[in-house]
């Protein structure tokens, strides 16, 4: 069988160039077996062969990266088998998400938020299309910061990024800092890796029960429900229960429909307890960022956007965690400030008189989804700012103090959203409407004339109230923009100070610094010490000097729970991204944990600095 190989294409993974090693003969046979079966049998005629070849090339090129991430836990042969199996499934999963209105709306919100935070409105606005695409399924999106028209225009720009909007989309990406684009790609990569490792455990360690298949002639037609299974040599031609016969396959194809469902339903569908536990634990930290990341990766032709079923699983999870998931029409948007929202699906919906919806009974929801159901508004992406709403939120399982904050934000957001809607409606009218003509004089006792006079009085009062609400909304917007500007300036200043301090230390001769007393290494630290950053060589050299200290991989997201339990946090900033740095600093500030900085490039000098600090603060 002659098949065009695309393995020689120069791929990028999360924006970084990939140079994969050649596959072994066993791995070549494995990939040929899975992808060759799909091409040979033509299981799904609506999937072009070129798409399947792209999946295969992406899987081959990403194998080394997956193996490195799973090293020590799974054999390379197990990773190769799971990757080839998952990516070769003949499902149009990922491409169905490309033009998803939900994904585009989430990505548009992320880009608009970024533009406002970075004060890039001036170069951004000319990039937006002037004519709105009426086919977009985003019909009712309003926001205090971004107008409904602005959101729809941004979504349209993202939709046309490969056609009429190519040039404008490239310019939009040019406005985003490289570090922020890298953080976007990393968010998608982390989500996809997490999902793959969960599937890999099911594939390798969940052993199917012995099921005797019904006798079936090799020439007999396969039932429609089994078409998907028939193309894989490792699967039975027919099984009374595919979930039991092949738990890995069931895990993959049922992920989109089972995300966020009650545990009992998930267990009944996946059959195996471990499979349901692994899927129920899968979630994303920021679905808005994941939606934006997919748009970027898909435009760049990145490996992560071409892994078929794995890519689709991440996008399905992002859509499921967006606040408007249960609505056919996108809701109103609003904005305040505070702690980031919790997008995890962990609250069991219970219908009630306040918010009745029997169809959602038992579904798992996140804080933003509960907030939307309670108020009709989106919980702000950057954070949080009456009695029935608070009571209902507590009934859903939220802590009382959290419910109080959300209920207050719901009331404020509803009022602000209404003001914004009235402002947009009035934007096409004169700012100071001409007074309504006086009604004609009426004869005494004329009921119609009295009614007209009353309506005129009500109209006048409504206009006065509208003007007051508009003024209030405008002031809130100005305050929000000022606070966001101040916060951005603080972060930029802190980053500059940190970099300046490090470079000043590096310019000095480290050998000139001598500790006050001789220190014998290795030194057993007496406190709970966490160390972040540093190049790999530095980390390898300092670890033996400080047994008891906990070091963190600079490529892994920091463990917030570990930070909360620390006595002191030490940072070597010369190999730590801004994203990780802010995550560490924000948590340390909230928990009132002291943060110290290494001032040297030498591992031994840094160890001496830590020991001296510990001795001085410990009173020794």
RODO-2510 file (C-alpha; in nm, 4 decimals, decimal comma):
residues 620
     n   res          X          Y          Z
     1     x     0,0000     0,0000     0,0000
     2     x     0,1416     0,3335    -0,1060
     3     x     0,0782     0,6111     0,1386
     4     x     0,2238     0,9572     0,1245
     5     x     0,4388     1,0205     0,4299
     6     x     0,4341     1,3687     0,5832
     7     x     0,6720     1,2952     0,8702
     8     x     0,9387     1,5138     0,7062
     9     x     0,7345     1,8297     0,7567
    10     x     0,8838     2,0790     1,0035
    11     x     0,6354     2,0767     1,2902
    12     x     0,6041     2,2986     1,5948
    13     x     0,4699     2,1871     1,9319
    14     x     0,3290     2,4658     2,1505
    15     x     0,5178     2,7084     1,9276
    16     x     0,8570     2,5362     1,9618
    17     x     1,0329     2,3557     1,6763
    18     x     1,0198     1,9761     1,7001
    19     x     1,2961     1,7487     1,5739
    20     x     1,1674     1,3940     1,6394
    21     x     1,3932     1,0923     1,6197
    22     x     1,3098     0,8236     1,3625
    23     x     1,0620     0,5619     1,4821
    24     x     1,1761     0,2105     1,5535
    25     x     1,0606    -0,0697     1,3204
    26     x     0,8090    -0,1812     1,5850
    27     x     0,6667     0,1721     1,6139
    28     x     0,6520     0,2022     1,2332
    29     x     0,4443    -0,1155     1,2177
    30     x     0,2198     0,0135     1,4951
    31     x     0,1412     0,3443     1,3215
    32     x     0,0977     0,1709     0,9857
    33     x    -0,1451    -0,0722     1,1465
    34     x    -0,3748     0,1868     1,3010
    35     x    -0,3685     0,4596     1,0375
    36     x    -0,3463     0,2132     0,7484
    37     x    -0,6647     0,0432     0,8653
    38     x    -0,8533     0,3737     0,8625
    39     x    -0,7318     0,4660     0,5133
    40     x    -0,7784     0,1162     0,3751
    41     x    -1,1261     0,0486     0,5059
    42     x    -1,2601     0,3986     0,4478
    43     x    -1,4627     0,3849     0,7684
    44     x    -1,5774     0,7443     0,7434
    45     x    -1,6142     0,8674     0,3883
    46     x    -1,6563     1,2296     0,4922
    47     x    -1,3020     1,2444     0,6347
    48     x    -1,0508     1,3116     0,3556
    49     x    -0,7396     1,0991     0,3371
    50     x    -0,5255     1,4121     0,3625
    51     x    -0,6696     1,4848     0,7076
    52     x    -0,5898     1,1321     0,8274
    53     x    -0,2340     1,1628     0,6964
    54     x    -0,1982     1,4936     0,8831
    55     x    -0,3135     1,3249     1,2058
    56     x    -0,0594     1,0489     1,1521
    57     x     0,2264     1,2914     1,0876
    58     x     0,1320     1,4947     1,3957
    59     x     0,1179     1,1828     1,6126
    60     x     0,4570     1,0631     1,4865
    61     x     0,6182     1,4029     1,5468
    62     x     0,4754     1,4380     1,8985
    63     x     0,5609     1,0853     2,0185
    64     x     0,8999     1,1825     2,1647
    65     x     0,7454     1,4655     2,3673
    66     x     0,4737     1,2437     2,5118
    67     x     0,7322     0,9788     2,5967
    68     x     0,9480     1,2317     2,7836
    69     x     0,6482     1,3509     2,9856
    70     x     0,5487     0,9946     3,0734
    71     x     0,9025     0,8694     3,1350
    72     x     0,9359     0,6499     3,4424
    73     x     0,5652     0,5676     3,4555
    74     x     0,4946     0,4095     3,1185
    75     x     0,7050     0,2237     2,8649
    76     x     0,7640     0,3913     2,5295
    77     x     0,5759     0,1115     2,3549
    78     x     0,2695     0,1800     2,5721
    79     x     0,2779     0,5523     2,4951
    80     x     0,3176     0,4859     2,1210
    81     x     0,0277     0,2397     2,1207
    82     x    -0,2061     0,4780     2,3061
    83     x    -0,1098     0,7796     2,0924
    84     x    -0,1529     0,5998     1,7603
    85     x    -0,4830     0,4479     1,8729
    86     x    -0,6291     0,7786     1,9972
    87     x    -0,5256     1,0003     1,7066
    88     x    -0,6278     0,7505     1,4375
    89     x    -0,9908     0,7245     1,5514
    90     x    -1,2017     0,8183     1,2455
    91     x    -1,3921     1,1002     1,4162
    92     x    -1,4233     1,4592     1,2945
    93     x    -1,3951     1,5801     1,6519
    94     x    -1,1356     1,8555     1,6340
    95     x    -1,2544     2,0066     1,3042
    96     x    -1,6097     2,0334     1,4351
    97     x    -1,4765     2,2768     1,6951
    98     x    -1,2960     2,4983     1,4430
    99     x    -1,6002     2,7113     1,3634
   100     x    -1,7802     2,6576     1,6920
   101     x    -1,9581     2,9745     1,7973
   102     x    -1,8888     2,8885     2,1598
   103     x    -1,5138     2,8532     2,1065
   104     x    -1,5023     3,1741     1,9039
   105     x    -1,6918     3,3656     2,1717
   106     x    -1,4585     3,2404     2,4452
   107     x    -1,1535     3,3332     2,2352
   108     x    -1,2999     3,6747     2,1488
   109     x    -1,3518     3,7507     2,5191
   110     x    -0,9893     3,6591     2,5924
   111     x    -0,8477     3,8786     2,3140
   112     x    -1,0692     4,1735     2,4070
   113     x    -0,9755     4,1465     2,7736
   114     x    -0,6084     4,1392     2,6729
   115     x    -0,6429     4,4436     2,4472
   116     x    -0,8013     4,6465     2,7279
   117     x    -0,5454     4,5370     2,9906
   118     x    -0,2534     4,6217     2,7623
   119     x    -0,4160     4,9468     2,6409
   120     x    -0,3964     4,8402     2,2758
   121     x    -0,7344     4,9736     2,1591
   122     x    -0,5808     5,2220     1,9163
   123     x    -0,3974     4,9651     1,6974
   124     x    -0,6648     4,6994     1,7551
   125     x    -0,9849     4,8746     1,6463
   126     x    -0,8831     4,9228     1,2780
   127     x    -0,8410     4,5445     1,2473
   128     x    -1,2082     4,4695     1,3125
   129     x    -1,4406     4,4011     1,0157
   130     x    -1,6877     4,6780     0,9402
   131     x    -1,9702     4,4469     0,8321
   132     x    -2,1077     4,1983     1,0801
   133     x    -2,1531     3,8357     0,9747
   134     x    -2,5177     3,7561     1,0463
   135     x    -2,4464     3,3823     1,0342
   136     x    -2,2539     3,3987     1,3609
   137     x    -2,4550     3,2297     1,6374
   138     x    -2,3522     3,4995     1,8863
   139     x    -2,6642     3,7082     1,9079
   140     x    -2,6838     3,8601     2,2542
   141     x    -2,3495     3,9437     2,4107
   142     x    -2,3149     4,2641     2,6140
   143     x    -2,0345     4,3791     2,8381
   144     x    -1,9491     4,6842     3,0456
   145     x    -1,6059     4,7099     2,8844
   146     x    -1,6752     4,5632     2,5387
   147     x    -1,9871     4,6462     2,3392
   148     x    -2,1975     4,3723     2,1859
   149     x    -2,0892     4,4857     1,8399
   150     x    -1,7226     4,4728     1,9440
   151     x    -1,7523     4,1129     2,0636
   152     x    -1,9279     4,0043     1,7447
   153     x    -1,6708     4,1818     1,5291
   154     x    -1,3849     4,0125     1,7144
   155     x    -1,5500     3,6722     1,6796
   156     x    -1,5944     3,7355     1,3079
   157     x    -1,2272     3,8318     1,2745
   158     x    -1,1302     3,5029     1,4410
   159     x    -1,3638     3,3063     1,2148
   160     x    -1,2171     3,4582     0,8968
   161     x    -0,8551     3,4264     1,0149
   162     x    -0,7718     3,1881     0,7279
   163     x    -0,9671     3,3687     0,4547
   164     x    -1,0578     3,7349     0,4268
   165     x    -0,9198     3,8234     0,7700
   166     x    -0,5736     3,6693     0,7336
   167     x    -0,3814     3,9953     0,7357
   168     x    -0,5810     4,1457     1,0225
   169     x    -0,5457     3,8326     1,2344
   170     x    -0,1670     3,8321     1,1864
   171     x    -0,1601     4,1922     1,3058
   172     x    -0,3743     4,0980     1,6059
   173     x    -0,1263     3,8266     1,7028
   174     x     0,1506     4,0831     1,6603
   175     x    -0,0092     4,2896     1,9384
   176     x     0,0162     4,0043     2,1895
   177     x     0,3476     3,9776     2,3722
   178     x     0,5517     3,6650     2,3011
   179     x     0,5464     3,5599     2,6664
   180     x     0,1672     3,5819     2,6718
   181     x     0,1344     3,3805     2,3507
   182     x     0,3682     3,1217     2,4987
   183     x     0,1520     3,1070     2,8119
   184     x    -0,1555     3,0537     2,5932
   185     x     0,0052     2,7640     2,4083
   186     x     0,1279     2,6174     2,7373
   187     x    -0,2266     2,6237     2,8794
   188     x    -0,3508     2,4148     2,5876
   189     x    -0,0498     2,1825     2,6046
   190     x    -0,1009     2,1219     2,9771
   191     x    -0,4677     2,0393     2,9257
   192     x    -0,3980     1,8013     2,6379
   193     x    -0,1143     1,6277     2,8227
   194     x    -0,3321     1,5861     3,1304
   195     x    -0,6111     1,4275     2,9253
   196     x    -0,3714     1,1990     2,7359
   197     x    -0,2163     1,0705     3,0588
   198     x    -0,5635     0,9898     3,1929
   199     x    -0,6511     0,8039     2,8733
   200     x    -0,3117     0,6308     2,8806
   201     x    -0,3809     0,4930     3,2274
   202     x    -0,7165     0,3594     3,1103
   203     x    -0,5595     0,2098     2,7972
   204     x    -0,2749     0,0388     2,9853
   205     x    -0,4093    -0,0433     3,3301
   206     x    -0,7852    -0,0867     3,3054
   207     x    -0,8179    -0,4466     3,1965
   208     x    -1,1414    -0,5336     3,0114
   209     x    -1,3559    -0,8165     3,1371
   210     x    -1,3687    -1,1374     2,9417
   211     x    -1,6688    -1,1177     2,7089
   212     x    -1,7609    -1,3883     2,4669
   213     x    -1,8546    -1,2173     2,1387
   214     x    -2,1490    -1,3441     1,9425
   215     x    -2,0562    -1,5581     1,6404
   216     x    -2,0214    -1,3359     1,3360
   217     x    -1,9074    -1,4223     0,9875
   218     x    -1,6163    -1,2095     0,8637
   219     x    -1,8287    -1,1231     0,5621
   220     x    -2,1379    -1,0291     0,7582
   221     x    -2,2307    -0,6588     0,7703
   222     x    -2,1305    -0,4788     1,0881
   223     x    -2,4143    -0,3007     1,2717
   224     x    -2,4049     0,0787     1,2455
   225     x    -2,3336     0,1211     1,6155
   226     x    -2,0198    -0,0904     1,5743
   227     x    -1,8795     0,0767     1,2615
   228     x    -1,6285     0,2762     1,4658
   229     x    -1,4856    -0,0362     1,6259
   230     x    -1,4572    -0,2486     1,3148
   231     x    -1,1524    -0,0723     1,1667
   232     x    -0,9114    -0,1583     1,4442
   233     x    -0,7479    -0,5018     1,4343
   234     x    -0,7148    -0,5089     1,8130
   235     x    -1,0910    -0,4797     1,8695
   236     x    -1,3537    -0,7547     1,8515
   237     x    -1,5775    -0,7406     1,5472
   238     x    -1,8823    -0,7314     1,7709
   239     x    -1,9368    -0,7050     2,1432
   240     x    -2,2545    -0,6819     2,3481
   241     x    -2,1026    -0,3937     2,5504
   242     x    -1,8191    -0,1901     2,3892
   243     x    -1,7572    -0,0017     2,7163
   244     x    -1,6614    -0,3283     2,8833
   245     x    -1,4770    -0,4752     2,5868
   246     x    -1,2531    -0,1744     2,5214
   247     x    -1,2457     0,0797     2,8078
   248     x    -0,9901     0,3022     2,6320
   249     x    -1,2032     0,3459     2,3221
   250     x    -1,5115     0,4120     2,5321
   251     x    -1,3179     0,6718     2,7342
   252     x    -1,2216     0,8606     2,4172
   253     x    -1,5500     0,8660     2,2299
   254     x    -1,7687     0,9345     2,5347
   255     x    -1,5606     1,2163     2,6836
   256     x    -1,7575     1,5046     2,5209
   257     x    -2,0966     1,3738     2,6339
   258     x    -1,9912     1,2704     2,9866
   259     x    -1,7917     1,5762     3,0996
   260     x    -1,9649     1,7220     3,4023
   261     x    -2,2289     1,4503     3,4333
   262     x    -2,3133     1,2942     3,7719
   263     x    -2,0789     1,0233     3,8957
   264     x    -2,3460     0,7553     3,8719
   265     x    -2,4154     0,8311     3,5069
   266     x    -2,0465     0,8438     3,4222
   267     x    -1,9863     0,5103     3,5934
   268     x    -2,2774     0,3446     3,4129
   269     x    -2,1531     0,4685     3,0746
   270     x    -1,7829     0,3882     3,1222
   271     x    -1,8517     0,0740     3,3304
   272     x    -1,5121     0,0777     3,5035
   273     x    -1,4730     0,2760     3,8262
   274     x    -1,1171     0,3887     3,7472
   275     x    -1,2232     0,5208     3,4055
   276     x    -1,4982     0,7329     3,5577
   277     x    -1,2642     0,8615     3,8320
   278     x    -1,0047     0,9693     3,5768
   279     x    -1,2558     1,1454     3,3527
   280     x    -1,4362     1,3184     3,6394
   281     x    -1,1040     1,4665     3,7553
   282     x    -1,0270     1,6257     3,4177
   283     x    -1,0771     2,0052     3,3999
   284     x    -0,9095     2,3232     3,2743
   285     x    -0,7932     2,6217     3,4758
   286     x    -0,9055     2,8854     3,2241
   287     x    -1,1392     2,7804     2,9391
   288     x    -1,1247     3,1295     2,7835
   289     x    -0,7469     3,0995     2,7448
   290     x    -0,7815     2,7470     2,6013
   291     x    -1,0285     2,8719     2,3370
   292     x    -0,7909     3,1520     2,2393
   293     x    -0,4979     2,9100     2,2393
   294     x    -0,6726     2,6753     1,9970
   295     x    -0,7403     2,9612     1,7546
   296     x    -0,3701     3,0519     1,7647
   297     x    -0,2443     2,6929     1,7372
   298     x    -0,4846     2,6079     1,4568
   299     x    -0,3712     2,9145     1,2628
   300     x    -0,0063     2,8160     1,3117
   301     x    -0,0663     2,4533     1,2087
   302     x     0,0750     2,3407     1,5422
   303     x     0,0909     1,9727     1,6394
   304     x    -0,1456     2,0335     1,9313
   305     x    -0,4213     2,1424     1,6913
   306     x    -0,3851     1,8278     1,4791
   307     x    -0,4059     1,5430     1,7294
   308     x    -0,7685     1,4745     1,6391
   309     x    -0,9488     1,3099     1,9327
   310     x    -0,7073     1,4464     2,1943
   311     x    -0,7437     1,8025     2,0641
   312     x    -1,1216     1,7647     2,0528
   313     x    -1,1318     1,6460     2,4143
   314     x    -0,9579     1,9631     2,5364
   315     x    -1,1943     2,1851     2,3359
   316     x    -1,4975     1,9902     2,4561
   317     x    -1,3865     2,0461     2,8145
   318     x    -1,3339     2,4182     2,7492
   319     x    -1,6827     2,4521     2,6006
   320     x    -1,8342     2,2531     2,8859
   321     x    -1,6725     2,4847     3,1438
   322     x    -1,7814     2,8109     2,9787
   323     x    -2,0635     2,9814     3,1697
   324     x    -2,3117     2,9867     2,8803
   325     x    -2,2804     2,6138     2,8032
   326     x    -2,6441     2,5419     2,8914
   327     x    -2,7813     2,8342     2,6913
   328     x    -2,8627     2,8362     2,3199
   329     x    -2,8088     3,2133     2,3179
   330     x    -2,4958     3,3695     2,4706
   331     x    -2,5851     3,5682     2,7825
   332     x    -2,5102     3,9219     2,8948
   333     x    -2,1538     3,9949     3,0031
   334     x    -2,0342     4,2036     3,2952
   335     x    -1,7058     4,2874     3,4678
   336     x    -1,5576     4,3536     3,8138
   337     x    -1,2318     4,2672     3,9884
   338     x    -1,1123     4,0224     4,2539
   339     x    -1,0136     3,6553     4,2796
   340     x    -1,0100     3,4505     3,9562
   341     x    -1,3212     3,2370     3,8966
   342     x    -1,3138     2,8656     3,9711
   343     x    -1,4046     2,6847     3,6479
   344     x    -1,3956     2,3343     3,7957
   345     x    -1,7143     2,1297     3,7543
   346     x    -1,7767     2,0357     4,1158
   347     x    -2,1224     2,1586     4,2284
   348     x    -2,4229     1,9305     4,1788
   349     x    -2,7194     2,1255     4,0399
   350     x    -3,0396     2,1077     4,2417
   351     x    -3,3476     2,2646     4,0873
   352     x    -3,5472     2,5015     4,3064
   353     x    -3,8243     2,7595     4,2991
   354     x    -3,5683     3,0393     4,2615
   355     x    -3,3956     2,8882     3,9562
   356     x    -3,6105     2,5993     3,8276
   357     x    -3,4607     2,3790     3,5572
   358     x    -3,5378     2,0050     3,5943
   359     x    -3,3300     1,9219     3,2840
   360     x    -3,0106     2,0180     3,4706
   361     x    -3,0891     1,8171     3,7835
   362     x    -2,7755     1,6300     3,8952
   363     x    -2,5410     1,7970     3,6415
   364     x    -2,2026     1,9189     3,7678
   365     x    -2,1576     2,2969     3,7336
   366     x    -1,8832     2,5498     3,8054
   367     x    -1,9015     2,8808     3,9917
   368     x    -1,9361     3,0869     3,6702
   369     x    -2,2156     2,8594     3,5450
   370     x    -2,4067     2,8891     3,8732
   371     x    -2,3499     3,2641     3,8624
   372     x    -2,4933     3,2829     3,5097
   373     x    -2,7994     3,0784     3,6015
   374     x    -2,8569     3,3005     3,9038
   375     x    -2,8041     3,6395     3,7374
   376     x    -2,8084     3,5987     3,3593
   377     x    -2,4562     3,7440     3,3457
   378     x    -2,1080     3,6087     3,2929
   379     x    -1,8726     3,6030     3,5869
   380     x    -1,5841     3,8363     3,4977
   381     x    -1,2799     3,6639     3,3476
   382     x    -1,0407     3,8701     3,5621
   383     x    -1,2227     3,7976     3,8894
   384     x    -1,5146     3,8707     4,1255
   385     x    -1,5918     4,2023     4,2710
   386     x    -3,0075     3,9577     4,7423
   387     x    -3,1074     3,7119     4,9659
   388     x    -3,2720     3,4540     4,7340
   389     x    -2,9660     3,4251     4,5094
   390     x    -2,7317     3,3805     4,8061
   391     x    -2,9550     3,1113     4,9574
   392     x    -2,9735     2,9297     4,6257
   393     x    -2,5954     2,9386     4,5767
   394     x    -2,5424     2,7941     4,9259
   395     x    -2,7900     2,5167     4,8426
   396     x    -2,5767     2,4279     4,5402
   397     x    -2,2802     2,3662     4,7731
   398     x    -2,0851     2,6942     4,7643
   399     x    -1,9400     2,8143     5,0971
   400     x    -2,1509     3,0847     5,2606
   401     x    -1,8855     3,3568     5,2285
   402     x    -1,8334     3,2774     4,8592
   403     x    -2,2085     3,2785     4,7958
   404     x    -2,2360     3,6198     4,9585
   405     x    -1,9706     3,7648     4,7270
   406     x    -2,1291     3,6092     4,4180
   407     x    -2,4814     3,7195     4,5049
   408     x    -2,3660     4,0782     4,5528
   409     x    -2,1765     4,0643     4,2234
   410     x    -2,4875     3,9196     4,0555
   411     x    -2,7031     4,2094     4,1697
   412     x    -2,4454     4,4669     4,0604
   413     x    -2,3815     4,2942     3,7291
   414     x    -2,7529     4,2720     3,6497
   415     x    -2,7978     4,6442     3,7174
   416     x    -2,4875     4,7378     3,5198
   417     x    -2,5859     4,5072     3,2321
   418     x    -2,9294     4,6672     3,2174
   419     x    -2,7715     5,0121     3,2107
   420     x    -2,5400     4,9052     2,9315
   421     x    -2,8306     4,7667     2,7285
   422     x    -3,0265     5,0893     2,7724
   423     x    -2,7159     5,2891     2,6779
   424     x    -2,6661     5,0863     2,3589
   425     x    -3,0352     5,1177     2,2717
   426     x    -3,0162     5,4932     2,3212
   427     x    -2,6903     5,5293     2,1264
   428     x    -2,8862     5,5600     1,8027
   429     x    -3,1066     5,8304     1,9538
   430     x    -3,0198     6,1964     2,0183
   431     x    -2,8289     6,2282     2,3447
   432     x    -3,0846     6,4808     2,4624
   433     x    -3,4188     6,3797     2,3113
   434     x    -3,6555     6,6522     2,2180
   435     x    -3,9342     6,6800     2,4703
   436     x    -4,2441     6,4945     2,3693
   437     x    -4,5115     6,7180     2,2233
   438     x    -4,7687     6,8204     2,4743
   439     x    -5,0888     6,6220     2,4418
   440     x    -5,3871     6,8076     2,3023
   441     x    -5,6039     6,9782     2,5569
   442     x    -5,8663     6,7457     2,6783
   443     x    -6,2115     6,8095     2,7930
   444     x    -6,2668     6,7644     3,1653
   445     x    -6,3365     6,4035     3,2402
   446     x    -6,1636     6,2808     2,9269
   447     x    -6,0050     5,9496     3,0478
   448     x    -5,7770     5,9154     2,7429
   449     x    -5,6262     6,2589     2,7988
   450     x    -5,5595     6,1836     3,1626
   451     x    -5,3935     5,8590     3,0633
   452     x    -5,1689     6,0409     2,8151
   453     x    -5,0687     6,2926     3,0793
   454     x    -4,9817     6,0138     3,3208
   455     x    -4,7718     5,8356     3,0590
   456     x    -4,5854     6,1556     2,9863
   457     x    -4,5023     6,1933     3,3552
   458     x    -4,3796     5,8316     3,3672
   459     x    -4,1697     5,8856     3,0546
   460     x    -4,0062     6,1916     3,2085
   461     x    -3,9264     6,0010     3,5274
   462     x    -3,7867     5,7083     3,3276
   463     x    -3,5573     5,9379     3,1296
   464     x    -3,4262     6,0898     3,4504
   465     x    -3,3645     5,7428     3,5944
   466     x    -3,1935     5,6315     3,2729
   467     x    -2,9613     5,9309     3,2829
   468     x    -2,8699     5,8502     3,6432
   469     x    -2,8005     5,4838     3,5634
   470     x    -2,5897     5,5806     3,2597
   471     x    -2,3817     5,8113     3,4754
   472     x    -2,3338     5,5355     3,7332
   473     x    -2,2347     5,2811     3,4676
   474     x    -1,9896     5,5254     3,3123
   475     x    -1,8263     5,5904     3,6485
   476     x    -1,7980     5,2168     3,7157
   477     x    -1,6324     5,1641     3,3788
   478     x    -1,3854     5,4424     3,4405
   479     x    -1,3008     5,3067     3,7859
   480     x    -1,2536     4,9564     3,6479
   481     x    -1,0260     5,0749     3,3680
   482     x    -0,8238     5,2837     3,6136
   483     x    -0,7805     4,9897     3,8527
   484     x    -0,6768     4,7565     3,5693
   485     x    -0,4298     5,0162     3,4430
   486     x    -0,2844     5,0616     3,7908
   487     x    -0,2544     4,6857     3,8432
   488     x    -0,0781     4,6423     3,5090
   489     x     0,1628     4,9229     3,5919
   490     x     0,2388     4,7668     3,9310
   491     x     0,3178     4,4325     3,7701
   492     x     0,5360     4,5857     3,5033
   493     x     0,7228     4,7879     3,7669
   494     x     0,7737     4,4817     3,9849
   495     x     0,9000     4,2814     3,6879
   496     x     1,1421     4,5562     3,5966
   497     x     1,2720     4,5831     3,9532
   498     x     1,3182     4,2080     3,9729
   499     x     1,5143     4,1931     3,6469
   500     x     1,7229     4,4977     3,7414
   501     x     1,8122     4,3502     4,0794
   502     x     1,9192     4,0215     3,9267
   503     x     2,1362     4,1828     3,6622
   504     x     2,2968     4,4098     3,9208
   505     x     2,3850     4,1037     4,1253
   506     x     2,5178     3,9263     3,8180
   507     x     2,7442     4,2204     3,7313
   508     x     2,9181     4,1929     4,0695
   509     x     3,1975     3,9474     4,1314
   510     x     3,0345     3,6646     4,3287
   511     x     3,3667     3,5572     4,4730
   512     x     3,3901     3,8870     4,6637
   513     x     3,1018     3,7846     4,8869
   514     x     3,2139     3,5734     5,1832
   515     x     2,9729     3,4257     5,4373
   516     x     3,0094     3,5410     5,7965
   517     x     3,1031     3,1926     5,9124
   518     x     3,2131     2,8737     5,7448
   519     x     2,9208     2,6544     5,6447
   520     x     2,9440     2,2792     5,6247
   521     x     2,7451     2,1238     5,3397
   522     x     2,5174     1,9434     5,2968
   523     x     2,3005     2,1608     5,5225
   524     x     1,9704     2,0214     5,6515
   525     x     1,7183     2,3051     5,6314
   526     x     1,5098     2,3495     5,9450
   527     x     1,2073     2,5120     5,7872
   528     x     0,9686     2,4246     5,5065
   529     x     1,1645     2,5836     5,2213
   530     x     1,0391     2,5954     4,8612
   531     x     1,2783     2,6847     4,5781
   532     x     1,1635     2,7933     4,2306
   533     x     1,3501     2,8804     3,9128
   534     x     1,7097     2,8398     3,8094
   535     x     1,8582     2,6674     3,5075
   536     x     1,8797     2,2882     3,5083
   537     x     2,2548     2,2886     3,5768
   538     x     2,2098     2,5261     3,8718
   539     x     1,9273     2,3177     4,0139
   540     x     2,1268     1,9976     3,9779
   541     x     2,4215     2,1529     4,1612
   542     x     2,2322     2,3062     4,4539
   543     x     1,9982     2,0175     4,5358
   544     x     2,2628     1,8028     4,7138
   545     x     2,3713     2,1040     4,9205
   546     x     2,0274     2,1632     5,0764
   547     x     1,8563     1,8338     5,1664
   548     x     1,5076     1,8944     5,2995
   549     x     1,4390     2,1884     5,0698
   550     x     1,1744     2,1279     4,8059
   551     x     1,2658     2,2175     4,4477
   552     x     1,0144     2,2711     4,1665
   553     x     1,0598     2,2053     3,7971
   554     x     1,0680     2,5370     3,6144
   555     x     0,8514     2,3895     3,3354
   556     x     0,5731     2,2674     3,5667
   557     x     0,2990     2,4836     3,7109
   558     x     0,3622     2,5559     4,0806
   559     x     0,1582     2,3612     4,3341
   560     x    -0,0485     2,6243     4,5155
   561     x    -0,1200     2,3945     4,8101
   562     x     0,2527     2,3409     4,8600
   563     x     0,3135     2,7156     4,8571
   564     x     0,0406     2,7701     5,1147
   565     x     0,2151     2,5305     5,3536
   566     x     0,5642     2,6786     5,3170
   567     x     0,7585     2,8808     5,5757
   568     x     0,9615     3,0679     5,3131
   569     x     0,9822     3,0784     4,9333
   570     x     1,3144     3,1289     4,7513
   571     x     1,3301     3,2349     4,3856
   572     x     1,6131     3,2113     4,1336
   573     x     1,4702     3,4422     3,8674
   574     x     1,7052     3,3802     3,5776
   575     x     1,5019     3,0857     3,4434
   576     x     1,1502     3,1558     3,5665
   577     x     0,8742     3,2799     3,3377
   578     x     0,6656     3,5802     3,4367
   579     x     0,3540     3,3624     3,4426
   580     x     0,4991     3,1264     3,7028
   581     x     0,6527     3,4146     3,8970
   582     x     0,3206     3,5957     3,9366
   583     x     0,1455     3,2733     4,0309
   584     x     0,4002     3,2143     4,3093
   585     x     0,4051     3,5748     4,4300
   586     x     0,0254     3,6141     4,4330
   587     x    -0,0175     3,3005     4,6421
   588     x     0,2639     3,3939     4,8808
   589     x     0,1166     3,7402     4,9333
   590     x    -0,2283     3,6010     5,0099
   591     x    -0,0858     3,3523     5,2596
   592     x     0,1589     3,6063     5,4111
   593     x     0,4600     3,3870     5,3283
   594     x     0,8002     3,5618     5,3012
   595     x     0,9715     3,5549     4,9609
   596     x     1,3506     3,5684     4,9211
   597     x     1,5617     3,6058     4,6058
   598     x     1,8933     3,4393     4,5278
   599     x     2,1490     3,7028     4,4319
   600     x     2,4119     3,4866     4,2654
   601     x     2,4538     3,2581     3,9673
   602     x     2,6764     3,0182     4,1637
   603     x     2,4841     2,7320     4,3226
   604     x     2,7130     2,7209     4,6282
   605     x     2,6877     3,0968     4,6869
   606     x     2,3105     3,0700     4,6675
   607     x     2,3142     2,7844     4,9174
   608     x     2,5302     2,9891     5,1540
   609     x     2,2916     3,2833     5,1166
   610     x     1,9943     3,0645     5,2109
   611     x     2,1723     2,9132     5,5118
   612     x     2,2799     3,2526     5,6450
   613     x     1,9259     3,3824     5,6075
   614     x     1,7864     3,0810     5,7892
   615     x     2,0344     3,1156     6,0726
   616     x     1,9751     3,4889     6,1141
   617     x     1,5964     3,4601     6,1084
   618     x     1,6072     3,1547     6,3321
   619     x     1,8216     3,3357     6,5854
   620     x     2,1185     3,0989     6,5570
***
